[in-house]
Amino acid sequence: PLRVVLTRLPRVLPAARTENTPDLWQAVKEGVRFVRHDKPVREVLVAVAIMGILGFNFSVILPVLVKKTFALGETDYGLLMSFMGAGSLVAALTLATRSRHGPRKGLLLVMPLATAALFVALAFAPWMPLVQGLMVLVGFSNVAFFTTANSFLQVNSPLEYRGRVIAFYALLFAGTTPIGNLLSGALVEAGGPFLGFLVTGLLLLACFLVLRFVRGRAESRGPVPSRPPEPPAPRP
């Protein structure tokens, strides 16, 4: 299947390297400058960082939940992760069927709020079947968010900056998750899975509500150009 997909992708010849092509350090600085000035891209990258810290830490909490809270073993933990995988698969297929309409930025707010609510529900879940059902929804919300964020960044980034923007996405997604794991581990050690899910869920909820409030205030002040104006083309 992968080979079939690759053969159907349009072939674009790489741009020829010239004397004006920036070196690595210059390219990084230009990428940082673009992200700083492009408001939609910057907002999505901030959301990815927050979700990486607070919304993708269940791999640390779930083993303790299975073993300590429900007194179950490795098989039950593997089954629980399979339920989450099922939700992830449904999210991927759902987004794929709607891909022709483009990424929906509204999901970048709704899915983190849903994840926060699910974490709070997991903190109070008294039965393993309920935990399994909640993990299906957690898998759906996480994949829906990160897939939409990736698609939005690629669609809304100019071709010359697209690779660098996706590099920022990968850096934030992979680089912030260990921070969230450290936080979740400390919470679980202090108060068990209940405290881990409850605190991270409430923090995630608060962060995205604040982001929505800040964005709403900025929109009420009127539209602001997200990118610096392009210099006028030289006359022949």
trRosetta pair geometry for C-beta under 8 A, 3 or more apart (Angstrom, degrees):
i j d omega theta_ij theta_ji phi_ij phi_ji
1 4 5.6 -55 -152 34 35 113
1 5 6.5 34 153 -19 68 104
2 5 5.7 -53 -150 35 34 111
2 6 6.3 32 154 -18 67 107
3 6 5.7 -54 -145 37 33 111
3 7 6.4 31 157 -19 65 106
4 7 6.0 -57 -149 35 29 108
4 8 6.6 21 155 -16 63 110
5 8 6.0 -67 -154 37 31 107
5 9 7.0 41 150 -36 65 98
6 9 5.8 -42 -155 10 38 116
17 21 4.8 -67 -154 5 74 162
18 21 5.3 130 53 -24 61 94
22 26 3.5 -128 -171 102 114 120
22 27 4.7 156 98 -59 116 71
22 30 6.3 141 33 -9 171 136
23 26 5.1 88 51 17 69 106
23 27 6.8 -128 100 -9 31 93
24 27 5.7 -58 -148 35 27 112
24 28 6.5 28 155 -20 64 104
25 28 5.7 -51 -150 33 33 112
25 29 6.6 32 153 -17 64 105
26 29 5.7 -53 -149 37 34 111
26 30 6.4 33 153 -18 66 105
27 30 5.7 -55 -148 37 31 111
27 31 6.4 34 152 -21 64 105
27 164 6.7 -158 159 -81 93 133
28 31 5.6 -54 -150 35 32 112
28 32 6.4 31 153 -18 66 104
28 164 7.4 177 -113 -138 44 123
29 32 5.7 -52 -147 36 33 110
29 33 6.3 34 153 -20 64 106
30 33 5.6 -53 -147 37 33 113
30 34 6.4 35 153 -22 65 103
30 161 7.6 -128 130 -103 98 98
30 164 7.6 160 91 -3 84 178
31 34 5.7 -53 -148 34 32 111
31 35 6.5 28 156 -16 65 105
31 161 6.2 149 -115 -147 73 90
31 164 3.3 -122 -113 162 134 144
31 165 7.0 -157 -156 -56 102 54
31 167 7.4 -8 -175 59 160 120
31 168 7.0 -176 156 -42 118 115
32 35 5.9 -56 -148 38 31 109
32 36 6.3 33 154 -21 65 108
33 36 5.8 -55 -148 35 30 113
33 37 6.4 12 161 -6 65 112
34 37 6.2 -71 -147 44 27 99
34 38 5.8 10 165 -9 70 117
34 41 7.6 -7 136 77 87 156
34 157 8.0 77 146 -144 133 96
34 161 4.9 -126 140 -132 172 150
34 164 7.4 96 49 91 133 130
34 165 7.4 -83 105 -70 125 98
35 38 6.2 -60 -128 43 26 99
35 41 5.8 -113 -130 116 65 118
35 42 5.6 120 170 -85 72 81
35 45 6.4 6 -160 4 121 160
35 165 6.7 154 -82 -110 100 81
35 168 6.1 115 -88 -73 152 173
36 42 6.7 70 -122 -90 21 132
37 226 7.4 113 144 156 65 54
37 227 5.9 76 129 -134 105 47
37 228 5.2 -36 -174 -24 150 93
38 41 4.1 29 109 28 119 117
38 42 6.1 155 86 -21 63 90
38 156 7.9 151 172 139 131 103
38 157 7.7 91 140 -107 171 74
38 226 5.3 46 -150 151 51 101
38 227 5.4 11 -95 -84 79 84
39 42 5.6 -59 -141 38 29 112
39 43 6.2 30 162 -22 66 105
39 224 7.1 91 -36 88 155 105
39 226 4.0 -109 25 -129 95 96
40 43 5.8 -54 -147 34 30 111
40 44 6.5 25 158 -16 64 106
40 105 7.8 -70 -154 -116 111 143
40 152 7.7 -121 156 162 109 113
40 156 5.8 -75 105 156 132 155
40 226 5.8 2 -3 -148 86 157
41 44 6.0 -58 -151 37 31 108
41 45 6.4 28 154 -17 66 108
41 153 6.2 87 -132 -127 87 80
41 156 6.2 -164 -69 107 89 112
41 157 6.3 83 -100 -81 134 93
41 165 6.1 -75 -158 -137 131 128
42 45 5.8 -58 -148 38 31 110
42 46 6.4 33 154 -19 65 105
43 46 5.8 -54 -151 35 31 112
43 47 6.5 32 151 -19 64 105
43 211 7.4 125 -157 -171 95 116
43 215 6.9 64 -131 -92 141 122
44 47 5.5 -53 -150 36 35 114
44 48 6.4 39 150 -23 66 102
44 105 8.0 -96 -83 -133 110 96
44 108 6.3 -69 -118 -144 85 155
44 149 5.3 158 -177 -145 107 88
44 152 5.6 -162 -114 98 157 129
44 153 5.9 -159 105 -69 145 92
45 48 5.5 -47 -147 32 35 114
45 49 6.6 38 152 -20 64 101
45 153 7.5 85 -63 -99 83 127
45 165 8.0 -118 -69 -162 122 82
45 168 5.7 -21 -126 134 135 121
45 169 6.6 -112 -110 -86 86 65
45 172 6.0 145 -168 -12 83 163
46 49 5.7 -53 -152 33 33 112
46 50 6.5 30 152 -17 66 104
46 211 7.1 167 113 -116 124 130
47 50 5.8 -54 -148 37 33 109
47 51 6.2 29 156 -14 67 107
47 108 5.6 58 134 177 167 107
47 112 6.9 -125 -165 -38 101 147
47 145 8.0 -132 145 -175 114 112
47 149 6.7 -153 92 -107 113 128
47 208 7.4 60 -128 -108 94 95
47 211 6.9 109 -85 -172 89 170
48 51 5.9 -58 -145 42 29 107
48 52 6.1 34 154 -24 64 107
48 146 7.3 89 -126 -118 93 75
48 149 5.3 139 -77 171 105 156
48 169 6.0 -88 -170 -141 175 73
48 172 4.9 88 109 108 112 130
48 173 5.8 -59 174 -70 114 80
48 176 7.9 140 129 29 73 141
49 52 5.6 -54 -148 34 29 114
49 53 6.6 22 157 -15 63 106
49 172 4.5 -79 -78 -166 80 118
49 176 5.0 147 -152 -60 66 161
50 53 6.0 -60 -151 38 31 106
50 54 6.0 -20 170 23 69 113
50 55 7.4 53 125 -3 69 108
50 112 7.3 34 104 -137 113 148
50 204 7.1 132 155 -129 101 71
50 207 5.0 -180 -155 139 139 148
50 208 7.0 161 119 -63 150 81
50 211 7.7 -122 -6 -40 163 141
51 54 6.7 -76 -125 58 25 78
51 55 4.1 -40 -154 42 69 129
51 56 6.3 67 148 -23 75 101
51 112 5.7 -110 -87 -100 104 110
51 115 7.4 76 -134 57 98 162
51 142 7.7 151 178 -131 121 75
51 145 6.0 -168 -132 134 162 145
51 146 7.2 -160 115 -71 145 87
51 204 7.5 67 -105 -137 55 113
52 55 7.4 -5 -32 51 14 83
52 56 5.6 -29 -136 29 39 130
52 172 6.0 -175 -3 149 153 74
52 173 5.3 -166 -90 -135 127 37
52 174 7.8 -68 -143 -11 136 12
52 175 7.5 39 151 68 154 54
52 176 3.4 92 105 80 126 114
52 177 4.9 -87 -175 -58 90 67
52 179 7.8 63 121 48 96 102
52 180 6.3 -164 135 -14 55 132
53 56 7.9 70 26 38 12 89
53 57 7.6 -2 159 -46 34 119
53 176 4.8 -71 -56 165 79 110
53 177 7.4 -138 -82 -93 35 28
53 179 5.2 -35 -118 92 94 109
53 180 4.0 164 -166 -66 39 100
53 183 7.0 48 179 17 90 142
54 57 6.9 -55 -156 -1 21 121
54 116 8.0 12 135 -92 120 89
54 180 5.8 -145 -57 -121 28 120
54 183 7.8 -38 -94 83 65 147
54 200 5.0 173 -158 -167 79 88
54 203 5.4 -139 -126 97 139 108
54 204 4.1 177 130 -75 131 94
54 207 6.8 155 19 15 158 145
55 112 6.1 -96 -72 -129 153 81
55 115 4.7 41 -142 134 115 151
55 116 7.5 -65 -96 -60 101 67
55 119 7.8 -119 -120 -45 64 134
55 142 6.6 172 146 -104 106 92
55 145 7.5 -7 125 64 154 162
55 180 7.8 -70 30 -140 37 159
55 200 7.7 169 -73 159 38 109
55 204 5.4 102 -66 -122 90 142
56 59 7.9 2 158 2 66 101
56 142 6.5 112 -96 -138 85 127
56 177 5.3 -60 97 -116 122 101
56 180 6.2 98 65 79 74 157
57 60 5.5 -34 176 28 81 113
57 61 6.6 67 125 -12 85 106
57 177 7.3 174 -80 -158 70 71
57 180 4.1 -129 -69 143 118 108
57 181 5.6 -175 -133 -81 93 50
57 183 7.1 -63 -119 70 162 93
57 184 4.0 167 160 -38 132 146
57 196 7.7 -133 119 176 119 106
57 200 6.0 -122 54 -139 133 162
58 61 5.5 -67 -144 47 47 103
58 62 5.2 49 162 -33 83 109
58 84 7.7 175 100 -108 146 154
58 119 7.9 -136 -80 -105 102 94
58 135 7.7 152 168 -122 155 96
58 138 6.5 66 -42 161 162 151
59 62 6.4 -39 -123 27 23 112
59 63 7.8 26 173 -16 50 99
59 181 7.3 -31 72 -107 97 109
60 63 7.5 -66 -173 26 24 100
60 64 7.8 6 148 0 58 112
60 181 4.9 147 -49 -145 138 79
60 184 4.4 123 78 101 135 127
60 185 5.4 -91 -176 -64 138 78
60 188 6.8 -154 137 -8 98 145
60 196 7.4 -141 102 -163 100 145
61 64 6.1 -71 -164 44 42 107
61 65 5.9 42 147 -26 77 111
61 184 5.5 -94 -49 179 98 123
61 188 5.7 -170 -112 -77 74 128
61 193 5.1 111 -176 -130 95 86
61 196 4.3 180 -109 118 122 144
61 197 6.0 133 171 -56 160 83
62 65 5.3 -55 -142 36 36 116
62 66 6.2 33 162 -20 70 104
62 77 6.7 123 138 -144 103 94
62 80 6.3 -178 -172 117 127 140
62 81 7.5 117 130 -69 158 85
62 135 7.8 67 -111 -104 132 132
62 193 7.8 84 -90 -125 24 128
63 66 5.9 -55 -147 36 30 108
63 67 6.1 10 163 -4 66 113
63 77 6.0 29 -109 -129 67 143
64 67 6.2 -65 -138 48 28 98
64 68 5.2 -9 -180 13 70 121
64 69 7.5 70 133 -12 66 95
64 188 5.3 123 43 -171 167 134
64 192 6.9 -166 144 -157 126 63
64 193 5.2 177 99 -59 104 100
64 196 7.7 98 65 6 136 153
65 68 7.0 -56 -108 51 13 86
65 69 5.0 -22 -160 22 54 129
65 70 6.9 33 150 1 66 102
65 122 7.7 -38 -120 170 159 106
65 131 7.2 170 146 -143 134 149
65 193 4.0 97 -80 -110 87 166
66 69 7.3 5 -44 48 7 90
66 70 5.8 -47 -150 50 39 113
66 72 5.0 -77 179 69 84 104
66 73 7.7 -79 146 49 113 6
66 76 5.6 168 -159 102 119 107
66 77 4.5 -180 65 -81 176 89
66 80 6.4 -137 -83 -1 126 152
67 70 7.7 27 -10 57 6 72
67 71 7.2 34 -176 -113 38 27
67 72 6.8 -103 -90 63 38 56
67 73 7.4 59 -102 -104 80 34
67 77 7.7 -6 -45 -60 84 124
68 71 7.6 4 -168 -68 11 55
68 192 6.7 -137 110 -140 142 104
68 193 7.1 165 66 -11 115 110
69 192 7.3 115 -68 177 100 121
69 193 5.8 -65 -35 35 133 134
70 76 7.4 -126 105 133 131 152
70 128 5.4 82 -135 -70 153 109
70 131 7.9 -103 -48 10 145 154
72 75 7.9 -103 167 65 100 75
72 76 3.8 -37 156 49 134 156
72 77 7.2 161 109 -40 107 73
72 128 7.0 73 -32 -98 150 146
73 76 5.8 105 57 16 53 98
73 77 7.2 -97 125 -3 36 97
74 77 5.4 -56 -149 37 37 113
74 78 6.2 37 154 -19 69 104
75 78 5.8 -55 -151 37 31 111
75 79 6.4 31 151 -18 64 105
76 79 5.5 -50 -146 36 35 114
76 80 6.4 41 152 -24 64 102
76 128 7.1 -49 -171 -155 126 145
77 80 5.5 -51 -150 32 33 114
77 81 6.6 30 153 -15 64 103
78 81 5.8 -54 -149 37 34 109
78 82 6.5 40 149 -24 64 103
79 82 5.3 -50 -152 30 36 117
79 83 6.9 41 149 -22 64 96
79 132 7.4 -31 130 -112 95 122
80 83 5.7 -47 -157 27 36 112
80 84 6.9 34 147 -14 63 101
80 128 7.8 -96 -85 -165 111 96
80 131 6.8 -24 -130 124 119 109
80 132 5.9 -118 -119 -100 71 78
80 135 5.8 89 -178 18 82 172
81 84 5.4 -50 -152 37 41 113
81 85 6.3 47 147 -22 67 102
81 135 7.8 -95 -98 166 27 144
82 85 5.3 -50 -148 36 36 116
82 86 6.6 44 150 -25 64 98
83 86 5.6 -47 -153 27 34 114
83 87 6.9 33 150 -14 62 101
83 132 4.5 -174 -75 -165 171 82
83 133 7.5 -83 -178 -69 138 23
83 135 4.8 83 99 87 112 113
83 136 5.1 -77 167 -62 91 81
83 139 7.4 -175 122 -7 58 137
84 87 5.7 -53 -156 36 37 111
84 88 6.5 40 147 -21 67 104
84 135 4.3 -70 -69 162 87 101
84 136 6.7 -135 -95 -84 35 32
84 138 6.0 -38 -124 79 101 101
84 139 3.8 150 -175 -59 63 118
85 88 5.4 -51 -147 35 37 115
85 89 6.4 40 154 -22 67 102
85 139 6.2 -127 -53 -137 13 153
86 89 5.7 -51 -150 33 32 112
86 90 6.6 32 152 -17 64 103
86 136 5.8 -34 82 -123 103 95
86 139 6.8 104 63 77 50 155
87 90 5.7 -52 -149 35 34 111
87 91 6.4 35 153 -19 65 104
87 135 6.9 -165 3 129 139 56
87 136 3.8 150 -61 -174 115 52
87 137 6.0 -125 -133 -50 147 14
87 138 6.7 96 88 60 159 50
87 139 3.1 125 75 70 107 107
87 140 4.0 -91 177 -35 98 80
87 141 7.9 -15 154 4 127 62
87 143 7.6 166 122 16 77 121
88 91 5.7 -55 -151 36 32 112
88 92 6.4 31 153 -19 66 105
88 139 4.0 -85 -40 174 77 105
88 140 6.8 -139 -73 -74 32 38
88 142 7.0 -35 -98 72 94 100
88 143 4.3 123 -142 -38 76 143
89 92 5.7 -53 -147 35 32 110
89 93 6.4 26 157 -13 66 107
89 139 8.0 4 7 142 61 129
90 93 6.0 -58 -147 41 30 107
90 94 6.1 32 155 -22 66 109
90 136 7.9 35 21 -178 136 95
90 140 5.8 -30 78 -100 107 105
91 94 5.7 -55 -144 36 29 112
91 95 6.3 23 160 -13 65 107
91 139 6.9 -158 -2 129 125 73
91 140 4.3 156 -58 -146 111 60
91 141 7.5 -138 -93 -32 144 17
91 142 7.9 173 32 65 172 56
91 143 3.9 135 88 83 140 116
91 144 4.5 -112 -157 -53 122 83
91 147 7.1 161 138 16 107 139
92 95 6.1 -58 -147 40 27 105
92 96 6.2 29 154 -23 63 110
92 143 5.8 -65 -52 161 80 139
92 147 6.8 162 -106 -73 68 159
93 96 5.5 -54 -144 35 31 114
93 97 6.5 30 158 -19 65 103
94 97 6.1 -57 -153 33 28 107
94 98 6.8 1 157 5 62 111
94 144 7.5 -19 76 -97 122 106
95 98 6.0 -73 -148 52 33 96
95 99 6.5 65 149 -68 67 83
95 143 7.9 -141 -2 133 136 95
95 144 6.4 170 -56 -122 122 70
95 147 5.4 118 97 114 173 141
95 148 6.9 -131 -126 -65 136 81
95 151 7.9 -168 174 -18 126 151
96 99 5.5 -17 -151 -27 36 119
98 101 5.3 -39 177 30 81 116
98 104 7.9 -18 133 -19 133 116
99 102 7.7 60 -180 -68 44 18
99 151 7.7 -134 -135 -130 90 150
101 104 7.4 12 113 -56 112 97
102 151 7.7 165 -171 148 54 120
102 155 6.4 105 -150 -140 100 167
103 107 7.6 -106 -179 40 80 122
103 148 4.9 133 -156 -156 107 73
103 151 4.0 158 -66 103 126 115
103 152 4.3 -124 100 -67 152 76
103 155 6.1 -170 16 14 112 142
104 107 5.0 86 89 -10 96 104
104 148 6.6 -55 56 -140 64 129
105 108 5.4 -40 -169 17 57 119
105 109 7.9 41 145 -6 70 94
105 148 7.7 158 -102 163 31 118
105 152 6.1 97 -91 -117 80 141
106 109 6.2 -61 -165 39 47 101
106 110 5.9 33 148 -14 79 115
107 110 5.5 -61 -129 47 38 105
107 111 5.2 34 174 -21 76 112
107 144 5.7 -114 -176 153 129 104
107 145 6.6 -160 144 -98 94 54
107 148 4.6 -169 87 -80 129 175
108 111 6.9 -30 -113 33 18 106
108 112 7.5 15 169 -7 45 108
108 145 6.5 103 -119 -145 51 79
108 148 5.9 -144 -63 111 81 124
108 149 6.0 107 -109 -79 109 83
108 152 7.0 -29 -55 -7 135 161
109 112 6.7 -65 -157 39 28 102
109 113 6.5 21 156 -13 65 114
109 208 6.3 147 -146 -180 70 117
109 211 7.8 -155 -112 95 96 115
109 212 6.1 84 -139 -83 131 114
110 113 5.9 -66 -153 42 30 109
110 114 6.1 31 153 -21 68 108
111 114 5.5 -52 -143 36 33 113
111 115 6.3 37 155 -21 65 103
111 141 4.6 158 -160 -165 85 81
111 142 7.5 159 169 -71 118 20
111 144 5.0 -165 -103 93 140 107
111 145 3.8 -164 107 -67 144 98
111 148 7.4 156 -2 29 148 137
112 115 5.4 -50 -144 35 35 113
112 116 6.4 40 154 -22 66 101
112 141 7.8 150 -69 166 23 114
112 145 6.2 94 -51 -113 73 146
112 204 6.1 -143 179 172 95 105
112 208 4.7 157 106 -71 131 155
113 116 5.6 -48 -149 33 33 114
113 117 6.6 32 152 -16 64 104
113 205 6.5 74 -131 -121 66 74
113 208 5.8 -133 -64 96 79 144
113 209 7.9 92 -100 -59 107 79
114 117 5.8 -55 -150 37 33 110
114 118 6.3 33 152 -20 66 107
114 137 7.2 -118 160 164 113 107
114 141 4.6 -154 95 -114 117 138
115 118 5.6 -56 -147 37 32 112
115 119 6.4 36 154 -23 65 102
115 138 6.4 83 -128 -133 79 72
115 141 4.6 -176 -65 121 85 139
115 142 6.5 90 -99 -66 130 73
115 145 7.3 -39 -29 -23 133 146
115 201 7.8 -149 130 -123 65 79
115 204 6.4 -77 99 145 101 153
116 119 5.8 -52 -150 31 31 112
116 120 6.7 28 153 -15 63 103
116 201 4.8 122 -163 -167 60 70
116 202 7.2 114 -168 -77 107 18
116 204 4.1 -161 -90 93 101 108
116 205 3.8 146 166 -60 154 83
116 208 7.2 -143 -26 27 141 126
117 120 5.8 -54 -152 36 34 110
117 121 6.4 34 150 -18 66 106
117 201 7.2 137 -60 -169 10 117
117 205 7.3 93 -54 -86 62 119
118 121 5.4 -53 -147 39 35 113
118 122 6.3 40 152 -23 66 102
118 134 5.4 152 -162 -171 96 97
118 137 5.5 -165 -106 102 138 114
118 138 5.1 -178 132 -76 149 85
118 141 6.7 -176 1 15 145 150
118 201 7.5 -152 71 -120 48 122
119 122 5.6 -50 -147 33 32 113
119 123 6.8 41 150 -27 62 98
119 138 7.8 94 -63 -106 68 118
119 197 4.7 -167 -178 -170 79 81
119 198 7.4 178 138 -80 92 20
119 200 5.8 -104 -179 90 153 91
119 201 3.0 -170 91 -80 115 109
119 204 6.8 94 23 31 148 137
120 123 5.6 -46 -156 23 35 117
120 124 7.2 8 155 1 63 105
120 197 7.0 168 -86 141 22 94
120 198 6.1 67 -120 -122 65 59
120 201 4.2 -169 -48 127 72 152
120 202 6.8 88 -82 -56 110 74
120 205 7.8 10 -35 -32 126 137
121 124 6.3 -73 -155 48 34 94
121 125 6.2 55 148 -55 71 97
121 134 5.6 -166 104 -120 118 137
122 125 5.3 -31 -138 -1 37 122
122 131 6.4 76 -134 -126 84 81
122 134 5.4 177 -76 126 87 152
122 135 7.9 80 -99 -64 124 74
122 138 7.7 21 -51 -58 136 136
122 193 7.9 -88 140 158 99 108
122 197 4.6 -125 90 -155 104 154
122 201 7.7 167 41 -58 97 139
123 193 7.3 -171 -119 132 60 75
123 194 5.0 85 -164 -152 85 58
123 195 7.7 106 -137 -47 118 13
123 196 7.8 -177 -100 68 96 58
123 197 3.9 -166 -67 89 85 113
123 198 4.0 87 -119 -60 163 83
123 201 6.8 -118 -21 13 123 141
124 194 7.7 72 -72 -134 46 95
125 130 4.6 -167 -156 107 109 116
125 131 4.9 138 122 -71 150 77
125 134 6.2 -113 -75 -3 149 148
126 130 7.1 46 51 39 55 143
127 130 4.6 90 68 7 88 105
127 131 7.1 -154 99 -7 47 86
128 131 5.3 -51 -146 36 40 115
128 132 6.3 44 155 -23 69 101
129 132 5.5 -50 -148 33 34 115
129 133 6.6 33 154 -17 64 103
130 133 5.7 -53 -150 37 34 110
130 134 6.3 34 152 -17 66 106
131 134 5.7 -56 -147 39 31 111
131 135 6.3 32 154 -22 65 106
132 135 5.8 -54 -147 34 30 111
132 136 7.0 40 151 -25 61 96
133 136 5.7 -43 -159 21 37 115
133 137 7.2 29 149 -10 63 102
134 137 5.7 -58 -158 39 40 109
134 138 6.3 43 145 -23 71 104
135 138 5.1 -45 -140 35 41 117
135 139 6.3 47 157 -21 66 99
136 139 6.0 -55 -155 34 28 110
136 140 6.6 28 148 -18 62 106
137 140 5.4 -51 -148 36 36 114
137 141 6.2 32 157 -17 69 106
138 141 6.0 -56 -143 38 29 106
138 142 6.2 27 160 -17 65 110
139 142 6.1 -58 -143 38 26 108
139 143 6.3 16 165 -8 63 111
140 143 6.4 -68 -149 43 23 101
140 144 6.0 22 159 -19 64 115
141 144 5.7 -57 -141 39 27 112
141 145 6.2 27 160 -20 64 107
142 145 5.9 -58 -150 35 27 108
142 146 6.3 8 164 -4 66 110
143 146 6.3 -60 -136 45 29 98
143 147 5.6 25 167 -15 67 116
144 147 6.3 -59 -137 42 20 107
144 148 6.1 18 163 -16 59 115
145 148 6.0 -67 -150 39 23 107
145 149 6.2 21 157 -19 64 110
146 149 5.6 -50 -142 36 32 114
146 150 6.3 35 157 -20 64 104
146 173 6.8 84 -138 -123 119 130
147 150 5.8 -53 -148 36 30 111
147 151 6.3 26 155 -15 64 108
148 151 5.8 -57 -145 41 31 109
148 152 6.0 32 157 -22 67 108
149 152 5.8 -54 -143 36 28 111
149 153 6.4 27 158 -19 63 107
149 169 6.9 161 132 -139 105 121
150 153 6.1 -58 -151 35 27 109
150 154 6.6 20 156 -14 63 109
150 166 7.3 53 -148 -126 83 94
150 169 6.2 121 -105 167 72 155
151 154 5.9 -61 -149 39 31 107
151 155 6.1 23 159 -15 68 111
152 155 6.0 -60 -142 40 28 106
152 156 5.9 -4 169 7 66 119
153 156 6.5 -72 -134 52 21 92
153 157 5.8 17 168 -23 63 121
153 162 8.0 128 138 -146 81 70
153 165 5.2 -171 175 142 109 119
153 166 6.4 143 116 -81 128 65
153 169 5.6 -171 46 -62 173 137
154 157 6.3 -61 -133 33 22 107
154 162 5.9 56 -138 -155 65 111
154 165 7.7 174 -82 90 45 122
154 166 6.6 33 -79 -71 88 113
157 161 5.1 -120 180 92 103 96
157 162 4.5 139 103 -98 118 65
157 165 4.4 -130 -107 16 158 159
157 166 7.9 -144 42 -34 161 79
158 161 5.1 64 63 24 86 100
158 162 6.8 -130 93 -42 36 83
159 162 5.6 -32 -141 -7 31 121
161 164 5.4 -66 -164 48 62 109
161 165 5.6 64 140 -28 89 105
162 165 5.8 -56 -146 35 30 110
162 166 6.4 25 158 -14 65 107
163 166 5.9 -58 -148 40 30 107
163 167 6.4 36 150 -24 64 105
164 167 5.3 -48 -149 32 35 117
164 168 6.7 41 150 -19 64 97
165 168 5.6 -49 -156 32 36 112
165 169 6.6 40 145 -21 64 102
166 169 5.1 -45 -149 33 40 119
166 170 6.4 40 152 -18 68 101
167 170 5.8 -51 -146 37 33 109
167 171 6.2 36 152 -21 64 106
168 171 5.6 -55 -145 37 31 113
168 172 6.2 24 159 -14 66 107
169 172 6.2 -62 -148 40 26 104
169 173 6.0 22 158 -17 65 112
170 173 5.8 -56 -138 40 29 109
170 174 5.9 6 170 2 66 113
171 174 6.7 -68 -139 50 19 92
171 175 5.1 1 172 -6 62 131
172 175 6.0 -57 -113 48 19 102
172 176 5.5 8 -176 -11 61 118
173 176 7.1 -56 -129 35 9 97
173 177 7.0 18 160 -32 49 109
174 177 6.3 -51 -153 16 29 116
175 178 7.3 -53 -171 25 35 101
175 179 7.9 31 141 -11 61 107
176 179 5.3 -51 -163 33 55 118
176 180 6.5 53 144 -18 77 101
177 180 5.6 -56 -151 38 38 111
177 181 6.3 41 151 -23 69 103
178 181 5.2 -49 -144 35 38 116
178 182 6.4 42 155 -22 66 99
179 182 5.8 -52 -154 32 31 111
179 183 6.6 29 149 -15 63 105
180 183 5.6 -53 -147 39 36 111
180 184 6.1 34 155 -18 69 107
180 200 7.4 78 -161 -132 99 129
181 184 5.7 -54 -141 40 30 109
181 185 6.1 35 156 -23 64 106
182 185 5.8 -53 -146 34 28 112
182 186 6.6 27 156 -17 62 105
183 186 5.9 -58 -153 36 30 109
183 187 6.4 26 153 -16 65 108
183 200 7.1 124 116 -89 117 104
184 187 5.7 -57 -148 39 33 111
184 188 6.1 32 155 -19 68 106
184 196 5.0 62 -160 -155 79 110
184 200 6.1 0 -92 -55 92 143
185 188 5.8 -54 -143 37 30 109
185 189 6.3 30 156 -19 64 107
186 189 5.8 -55 -147 37 30 111
186 190 6.3 24 156 -16 64 110
187 190 5.8 -61 -147 40 30 107
187 191 6.4 -42 176 41 67 96
187 195 5.0 -153 173 120 92 98
187 196 4.3 137 103 -96 114 63
187 199 5.3 -144 -132 46 144 138
187 200 7.0 -155 31 -34 166 95
188 191 7.4 -94 -134 63 20 55
188 192 6.1 5 -157 -161 61 15
188 193 6.0 19 -124 -76 98 46
188 195 7.0 175 -91 71 33 94
188 196 4.3 8 -67 -58 80 132
190 195 6.1 -93 87 103 91 159
191 194 6.2 -87 138 74 98 90
191 195 2.8 75 84 -20 124 148
191 196 7.4 -177 75 -29 87 64
192 195 5.9 102 57 14 59 94
192 196 7.2 -110 117 -4 36 98
193 196 5.3 -58 -143 39 38 116
193 197 6.0 27 165 -11 73 106
194 197 6.6 -65 -150 41 22 99
194 198 6.0 14 160 -15 62 119
195 198 5.7 -60 -136 42 28 110
195 199 5.8 18 171 -13 68 112
196 199 6.7 -61 -140 38 17 99
196 200 6.3 2 168 -2 57 116
197 200 6.4 -67 -141 46 24 101
197 201 5.8 24 163 -21 64 117
198 201 6.0 -63 -147 38 21 110
198 202 6.3 14 160 -13 62 110
199 202 6.0 -58 -145 40 28 106
199 203 6.1 27 157 -17 65 109
200 203 5.7 -54 -141 40 31 111
200 204 6.1 35 157 -22 65 106
201 204 5.8 -54 -147 35 28 111
201 205 6.4 29 154 -18 63 107
202 205 5.6 -52 -147 37 33 114
202 206 6.3 32 155 -19 66 106
203 206 5.7 -55 -145 38 31 110
203 207 6.2 32 157 -23 66 106
204 207 5.9 -53 -145 33 29 111
204 208 6.6 13 163 -6 63 109
205 208 6.6 -69 -150 42 25 98
205 209 6.2 23 157 -17 64 112
206 209 5.8 -60 -145 39 29 110
206 210 6.3 30 157 -20 65 107
207 210 5.9 -59 -153 36 28 110
207 211 6.5 28 151 -18 64 106
208 211 5.3 -44 -142 36 40 115
208 212 6.3 42 155 -20 65 101
209 212 5.7 -52 -147 37 32 111
209 213 6.3 35 151 -21 64 105
210 213 5.6 -53 -147 35 33 112
210 214 6.3 31 155 -17 66 105
211 214 5.8 -55 -146 38 30 109
211 215 6.2 28 156 -16 65 109
212 215 5.7 -56 -144 40 30 110
212 216 6.2 33 155 -22 64 107
213 216 5.7 -55 -148 35 29 112
213 217 6.6 27 155 -17 63 104
214 217 5.9 -55 -151 35 31 109
214 218 6.5 30 152 -18 64 106
215 218 5.6 -55 -148 37 33 112
215 219 6.3 32 154 -19 66 106
216 219 5.7 -54 -146 37 32 110
216 220 6.4 34 154 -23 64 105
217 220 5.7 -53 -148 32 33 113
217 221 6.9 34 153 -22 62 102
218 221 5.9 -55 -158 29 34 112
218 224 7.1 -70 178 11 101 126
219 223 7.8 12 -139 -82 62 55
221 224 7.5 16 95 -41 108 110
225 228 7.6 102 121 -100 120 20
225 229 7.0 7 150 -58 163 77
